[in-house]
Amino acid sequence: MARLDFDKLNSEIRYLMFSVFQVEPGVLGDDREAAVKDARLFFEGLEDKGVVVRGIYDVAGLRADADFMIWTHAATIEELQAAYADFRRTTVLGQASAPIWSNSAVHRPAEFNKSHVPSFIAGEDPGDYICVYPFVRSYECTCSPTRSVARCSPITVWLLVRTRTFAPTRSRPSPWGTTSGFSRSKHPSSFVSSI
Protein backbone atom coordinates (compact mmCIF):
# COMPACT_ATOMS: atom_id res chain seq x y z
CA MET A 1 0.00 0.00 0.00
CA ALA A 2 1.33 3.44 -0.91
CA ARG A 3 2.29 5.81 1.87
CA LEU A 4 -0.51 8.30 2.48
CA ASP A 5 -0.01 12.06 2.73
CA PHE A 6 -2.01 12.65 5.92
CA ASP A 7 -1.50 16.43 5.84
CA LYS A 8 -3.12 16.57 2.40
CA LEU A 9 -5.89 14.12 3.34
CA ASN A 10 -6.69 16.05 6.52
CA SER A 11 -6.82 19.36 4.65
CA GLU A 12 -9.68 18.14 2.43
CA ILE A 13 -13.25 18.98 3.38
CA ARG A 14 -15.71 16.23 2.49
CA TYR A 15 -19.42 16.37 3.14
CA LEU A 16 -21.34 13.12 3.37
CA MET A 17 -24.97 12.22 2.95
CA PHE A 18 -26.70 9.02 3.97
CA SER A 19 -30.20 8.69 2.50
CA VAL A 20 -32.57 5.80 3.18
CA PHE A 21 -35.56 5.03 0.96
CA GLN A 22 -38.51 2.68 0.78
CA VAL A 23 -39.78 1.59 -2.63
CA GLU A 24 -43.53 2.04 -2.86
CA PRO A 25 -44.99 -1.48 -3.19
CA GLY A 26 -46.17 -2.30 -6.71
CA VAL A 27 -44.97 0.93 -8.33
CA LEU A 28 -42.02 -0.60 -10.20
CA GLY A 29 -43.92 -3.65 -11.42
CA ASP A 30 -42.30 -7.00 -12.19
CA ASP A 31 -39.91 -5.91 -14.93
CA ARG A 32 -37.38 -3.67 -13.23
CA GLU A 33 -34.64 -3.78 -15.85
CA ALA A 34 -35.42 -0.25 -17.11
CA ALA A 35 -35.44 1.17 -13.56
CA VAL A 36 -32.10 -0.49 -12.78
CA LYS A 37 -30.52 0.79 -16.02
CA ASP A 38 -31.85 4.29 -15.37
CA ALA A 39 -30.50 4.29 -11.78
CA ARG A 40 -27.12 2.94 -12.90
CA LEU A 41 -26.75 5.70 -15.51
CA PHE A 42 -27.76 8.34 -12.97
CA PHE A 43 -25.26 7.17 -10.32
CA GLU A 44 -22.44 6.85 -12.86
CA GLY A 45 -23.13 10.41 -14.06
CA LEU A 46 -22.78 11.92 -10.59
CA GLU A 47 -18.98 11.71 -10.75
CA ASP A 48 -18.99 14.41 -13.45
CA LYS A 49 -20.86 16.64 -10.98
CA GLY A 50 -18.31 16.17 -8.20
CA VAL A 51 -20.38 13.64 -6.24
CA VAL A 52 -18.96 10.25 -5.30
CA VAL A 53 -21.39 7.40 -4.67
CA ARG A 54 -19.56 5.41 -2.00
CA GLY A 55 -22.19 2.71 -1.90
CA ILE A 56 -25.78 1.65 -2.29
CA TYR A 57 -26.76 -0.51 0.65
CA ASP A 58 -29.48 -3.10 0.92
CA VAL A 59 -31.11 -2.37 4.29
CA ALA A 60 -34.12 -4.65 3.82
CA GLY A 61 -34.97 -6.26 7.14
CA LEU A 62 -32.65 -3.96 9.09
CA ARG A 63 -35.43 -1.41 9.30
CA ALA A 64 -39.05 -2.38 8.85
CA ASP A 65 -39.73 0.67 6.69
CA ALA A 66 -36.65 0.78 4.44
CA ASP A 67 -35.24 -0.93 1.36
CA PHE A 68 -31.98 0.79 0.42
CA MET A 69 -29.52 3.46 1.55
CA ILE A 70 -27.33 5.66 -0.65
CA TRP A 71 -24.03 6.97 0.76
CA THR A 72 -22.58 9.91 -1.19
CA HIS A 73 -19.83 12.41 -0.51
CA ALA A 74 -18.66 15.63 -2.16
CA ALA A 75 -16.69 18.82 -1.60
CA THR A 76 -19.85 20.83 -0.84
CA ILE A 77 -23.17 20.08 0.79
CA GLU A 78 -24.92 21.80 -2.12
CA GLU A 79 -23.58 19.18 -4.54
CA LEU A 80 -25.05 16.45 -2.33
CA GLN A 81 -28.39 18.23 -2.04
CA ALA A 82 -28.57 18.59 -5.82
CA ALA A 83 -27.77 14.89 -6.32
CA TYR A 84 -30.44 13.92 -3.76
CA ALA A 85 -33.08 16.11 -5.41
CA ASP A 86 -32.12 14.94 -8.92
CA PHE A 87 -32.32 11.27 -7.86
CA ARG A 88 -35.84 11.76 -6.49
CA ARG A 89 -37.03 13.93 -9.38
CA THR A 90 -35.40 12.39 -12.47
CA THR A 91 -35.00 8.63 -11.95
CA VAL A 92 -37.62 5.93 -12.15
CA LEU A 93 -36.34 4.42 -8.89
CA GLY A 94 -36.27 7.81 -7.14
CA GLN A 95 -39.83 8.59 -8.20
CA ALA A 96 -40.96 5.17 -6.96
CA SER A 97 -39.26 5.61 -3.58
CA ALA A 98 -40.27 7.45 -0.44
CA PRO A 99 -37.55 9.02 1.70
CA ILE A 100 -37.41 7.39 5.14
CA TRP A 101 -34.36 9.02 6.71
CA SER A 102 -31.53 11.22 5.54
CA ASN A 103 -28.60 12.75 7.33
CA SER A 104 -25.51 14.68 6.37
CA ALA A 105 -22.13 15.06 8.00
CA VAL A 106 -18.73 16.56 7.42
CA HIS A 107 -15.42 14.77 7.85
CA ARG A 108 -13.18 16.47 10.40
CA PRO A 109 -9.57 15.41 11.03
CA ALA A 110 -8.96 13.39 14.19
CA GLU A 111 -7.66 15.59 17.00
CA PHE A 112 -4.98 13.31 18.39
CA ASN A 113 -4.08 10.88 15.64
CA LYS A 114 -3.90 12.58 12.26
CA SER A 115 -3.26 9.21 10.61
CA HIS A 116 -6.77 8.07 11.57
CA VAL A 117 -8.69 8.80 8.39
CA PRO A 118 -11.80 7.01 7.16
CA SER A 119 -11.30 4.59 4.29
CA PHE A 120 -13.25 6.79 1.86
CA ILE A 121 -10.84 9.69 2.54
CA ALA A 122 -7.81 7.37 2.24
CA GLY A 123 -8.97 6.30 -1.23
CA GLU A 124 -9.63 2.68 -0.27
CA ASP A 125 -12.19 0.69 -2.22
CA PRO A 126 -15.55 0.33 -0.50
CA GLY A 127 -16.16 -2.91 1.32
CA ASP A 128 -19.25 -5.06 1.30
CA TYR A 129 -20.46 -3.76 4.66
CA ILE A 130 -20.52 -0.54 6.64
CA CYS A 131 -20.73 -0.38 10.40
CA VAL A 132 -20.54 3.07 11.94
CA TYR A 133 -20.70 3.87 15.60
CA PRO A 134 -22.31 7.08 16.87
CA PHE A 135 -19.29 8.54 18.67
CA VAL A 136 -20.28 11.22 21.14
CA ARG A 137 -17.70 12.51 23.55
CA SER A 138 -18.65 13.63 27.05
CA TYR A 139 -18.47 17.27 28.07
CA GLU A 140 -15.47 16.47 30.27
CA CYS A 141 -13.52 15.02 27.35
CA THR A 142 -14.42 17.85 25.00
CA CYS A 143 -13.60 20.72 27.35
CA SER A 144 -10.54 19.30 29.13
CA PRO A 145 -6.95 20.33 28.39
CA THR A 146 -5.23 18.21 25.72
CA ARG A 147 -3.34 16.04 28.20
CA SER A 148 -6.63 15.08 29.88
CA VAL A 149 -8.51 14.55 26.63
CA ALA A 150 -5.92 11.95 25.61
CA ARG A 151 -7.27 9.80 28.43
CA CYS A 152 -10.57 9.58 26.54
CA SER A 153 -8.80 8.03 23.55
CA PRO A 154 -8.74 4.44 24.90
CA ILE A 155 -12.54 4.48 24.74
CA THR A 156 -12.33 5.44 21.06
CA VAL A 157 -9.80 2.68 20.37
CA TRP A 158 -12.04 0.13 22.07
CA LEU A 159 -14.99 1.21 19.94
CA LEU A 160 -12.92 0.99 16.77
CA VAL A 161 -11.69 -2.51 17.56
CA ARG A 162 -15.12 -3.66 18.61
CA THR A 163 -16.71 -2.15 15.52
CA ARG A 164 -14.13 -3.67 13.20
CA THR A 165 -14.97 -7.03 14.72
CA PHE A 166 -18.47 -6.68 13.29
CA ALA A 167 -17.45 -5.26 9.91
CA PRO A 168 -15.70 -7.79 7.64
CA THR A 169 -14.00 -5.03 5.64
CA ARG A 170 -11.20 -2.50 5.90
CA SER A 171 -13.77 0.28 6.17
CA ARG A 172 -13.05 2.32 9.25
CA PRO A 173 -15.66 4.08 11.33
CA SER A 174 -15.11 7.75 12.00
CA PRO A 175 -16.23 10.20 14.69
CA TRP A 176 -18.72 11.71 12.23
CA GLY A 177 -20.74 8.49 12.48
CA THR A 178 -24.45 9.13 12.28
CA THR A 179 -25.92 5.68 12.39
CA SER A 180 -25.25 2.28 13.76
CA GLY A 181 -26.00 -0.85 11.87
CA PHE A 182 -24.78 -3.38 9.43
CA SER A 183 -25.60 -3.04 5.77
CA ARG A 184 -24.54 -4.79 2.60
CA SER A 185 -23.26 -2.46 -0.10
CA LYS A 186 -24.01 -2.59 -3.77
CA HIS A 187 -21.48 -0.44 -5.60
CA PRO A 188 -23.13 1.65 -8.32
CA SER A 189 -21.17 -0.06 -11.08
CA SER A 190 -22.72 -3.38 -10.06
CA PHE A 191 -26.11 -2.04 -9.01
CA VAL A 192 -28.64 -4.83 -8.98
CA SER A 193 -32.13 -4.17 -7.76
CA SER A 194 -33.13 -6.31 -4.83
CA ILE A 195 -36.32 -4.37 -4.35
C-alpha positions as CSV (number, residue, x, y, z in Angstrom):
1,M,0.0,0.0,0.0
2,A,1.3,3.4,-0.9
3,R,2.3,5.8,1.9
4,L,-0.5,8.3,2.5
5,D,0.0,12.1,2.7
6,F,-2.0,12.6,5.9
7,D,-1.5,16.4,5.8
8,K,-3.1,16.6,2.4
9,L,-5.9,14.1,3.3
10,N,-6.7,16.1,6.5
11,S,-6.8,19.4,4.6
12,E,-9.7,18.1,2.4
13,I,-13.2,19.0,3.4
14,R,-15.7,16.2,2.5
15,Y,-19.4,16.4,3.1
16,L,-21.3,13.1,3.4
17,M,-25.0,12.2,2.9
18,F,-26.7,9.0,4.0
19,S,-30.2,8.7,2.5
20,V,-32.6,5.8,3.2
21,F,-35.6,5.0,1.0
22,Q,-38.5,2.7,0.8
23,V,-39.8,1.6,-2.6
24,E,-43.5,2.0,-2.9
25,P,-45.0,-1.5,-3.2
26,G,-46.2,-2.3,-6.7
27,V,-45.0,0.9,-8.3
28,L,-42.0,-0.6,-10.2
29,G,-43.9,-3.6,-11.4
30,D,-42.3,-7.0,-12.2
31,D,-39.9,-5.9,-14.9
32,R,-37.4,-3.7,-13.2
33,E,-34.6,-3.8,-15.8
34,A,-35.4,-0.3,-17.1
35,A,-35.4,1.2,-13.6
36,V,-32.1,-0.5,-12.8
37,K,-30.5,0.8,-16.0
38,D,-31.9,4.3,-15.4
39,A,-30.5,4.3,-11.8
40,R,-27.1,2.9,-12.9
41,L,-26.7,5.7,-15.5
42,F,-27.8,8.3,-13.0
43,F,-25.3,7.2,-10.3
44,E,-22.4,6.8,-12.9
45,G,-23.1,10.4,-14.1
46,L,-22.8,11.9,-10.6
47,E,-19.0,11.7,-10.8
48,D,-19.0,14.4,-13.5
49,K,-20.9,16.6,-11.0
50,G,-18.3,16.2,-8.2
51,V,-20.4,13.6,-6.2
52,V,-19.0,10.3,-5.3
53,V,-21.4,7.4,-4.7
54,R,-19.6,5.4,-2.0
55,G,-22.2,2.7,-1.9
56,I,-25.8,1.7,-2.3
57,Y,-26.8,-0.5,0.6
58,D,-29.5,-3.1,0.9
59,V,-31.1,-2.4,4.3
60,A,-34.1,-4.7,3.8
61,G,-35.0,-6.3,7.1
62,L,-32.7,-4.0,9.1
63,R,-35.4,-1.4,9.3
64,A,-39.0,-2.4,8.8
65,D,-39.7,0.7,6.7
66,A,-36.7,0.8,4.4
67,D,-35.2,-0.9,1.4
68,F,-32.0,0.8,0.4
69,M,-29.5,3.5,1.5
70,I,-27.3,5.7,-0.6
71,W,-24.0,7.0,0.8
72,T,-22.6,9.9,-1.2
73,H,-19.8,12.4,-0.5
74,A,-18.7,15.6,-2.2
75,A,-16.7,18.8,-1.6
76,T,-19.9,20.8,-0.8
77,I,-23.2,20.1,0.8
78,E,-24.9,21.8,-2.1
79,E,-23.6,19.2,-4.5
80,L,-25.1,16.5,-2.3
81,Q,-28.4,18.2,-2.0
82,A,-28.6,18.6,-5.8
83,A,-27.8,14.9,-6.3
84,Y,-30.4,13.9,-3.8
85,A,-33.1,16.1,-5.4
86,D,-32.1,14.9,-8.9
87,F,-32.3,11.3,-7.9
88,R,-35.8,11.8,-6.5
89,R,-37.0,13.9,-9.4
90,T,-35.4,12.4,-12.5
91,T,-35.0,8.6,-12.0
92,V,-37.6,5.9,-12.1
93,L,-36.3,4.4,-8.9
94,G,-36.3,7.8,-7.1
95,Q,-39.8,8.6,-8.2
96,A,-41.0,5.2,-7.0
97,S,-39.3,5.6,-3.6
98,A,-40.3,7.4,-0.4
99,P,-37.5,9.0,1.7
100,I,-37.4,7.4,5.1
101,W,-34.4,9.0,6.7
102,S,-31.5,11.2,5.5
103,N,-28.6,12.8,7.3
104,S,-25.5,14.7,6.4
105,A,-22.1,15.1,8.0
106,V,-18.7,16.6,7.4
107,H,-15.4,14.8,7.8
108,R,-13.2,16.5,10.4
109,P,-9.6,15.4,11.0
110,A,-9.0,13.4,14.2
111,E,-7.7,15.6,17.0
112,F,-5.0,13.3,18.4
113,N,-4.1,10.9,15.6
114,K,-3.9,12.6,12.3
115,S,-3.3,9.2,10.6
116,H,-6.8,8.1,11.6
117,V,-8.7,8.8,8.4
118,P,-11.8,7.0,7.2
119,S,-11.3,4.6,4.3
120,F,-13.2,6.8,1.9
121,I,-10.8,9.7,2.5
122,A,-7.8,7.4,2.2
123,G,-9.0,6.3,-1.2
124,E,-9.6,2.7,-0.3
125,D,-12.2,0.7,-2.2
126,P,-15.6,0.3,-0.5
127,G,-16.2,-2.9,1.3
128,D,-19.3,-5.1,1.3
129,Y,-20.5,-3.8,4.7
130,I,-20.5,-0.5,6.6
131,C,-20.7,-0.4,10.4
132,V,-20.5,3.1,11.9
133,Y,-20.7,3.9,15.6
134,P,-22.3,7.1,16.9
135,F,-19.3,8.5,18.7
136,V,-20.3,11.2,21.1
137,R,-17.7,12.5,23.6
138,S,-18.7,13.6,27.0
139,Y,-18.5,17.3,28.1
140,E,-15.5,16.5,30.3
141,C,-13.5,15.0,27.3
142,T,-14.4,17.9,25.0
143,C,-13.6,20.7,27.4
144,S,-10.5,19.3,29.1
145,P,-7.0,20.3,28.4
146,T,-5.2,18.2,25.7
147,R,-3.3,16.0,28.2
148,S,-6.6,15.1,29.9
149,V,-8.5,14.5,26.6
150,A,-5.9,12.0,25.6
151,R,-7.3,9.8,28.4
152,C,-10.6,9.6,26.5
153,S,-8.8,8.0,23.5
154,P,-8.7,4.4,24.9
155,I,-12.5,4.5,24.7
156,T,-12.3,5.4,21.1
157,V,-9.8,2.7,20.4
158,W,-12.0,0.1,22.1
159,L,-15.0,1.2,19.9
160,L,-12.9,1.0,16.8
161,V,-11.7,-2.5,17.6
162,R,-15.1,-3.7,18.6
163,T,-16.7,-2.1,15.5
164,R,-14.1,-3.7,13.2
165,T,-15.0,-7.0,14.7
166,F,-18.5,-6.7,13.3
167,A,-17.4,-5.3,9.9
168,P,-15.7,-7.8,7.6
169,T,-14.0,-5.0,5.6
170,R,-11.2,-2.5,5.9
171,S,-13.8,0.3,6.2
172,R,-13.1,2.3,9.3
173,P,-15.7,4.1,11.3
174,S,-15.1,7.8,12.0
175,P,-16.2,10.2,14.7
176,W,-18.7,11.7,12.2
177,G,-20.7,8.5,12.5
178,T,-24.4,9.1,12.3
179,T,-25.9,5.7,12.4
180,S,-25.2,2.3,13.8
181,G,-26.0,-0.8,11.9
182,F,-24.8,-3.4,9.4
183,S,-25.6,-3.0,5.8
184,R,-24.5,-4.8,2.6
185,S,-23.3,-2.5,-0.1
186,K,-24.0,-2.6,-3.8
187,H,-21.5,-0.4,-5.6
188,P,-23.1,1.7,-8.3
189,S,-21.2,-0.1,-11.1
190,S,-22.7,-3.4,-10.1
191,F,-26.1,-2.0,-9.0
192,V,-28.6,-4.8,-9.0
193,S,-32.1,-4.2,-7.8
194,S,-33.1,-6.3,-4.8
195,I,-36.3,-4.4,-4.4
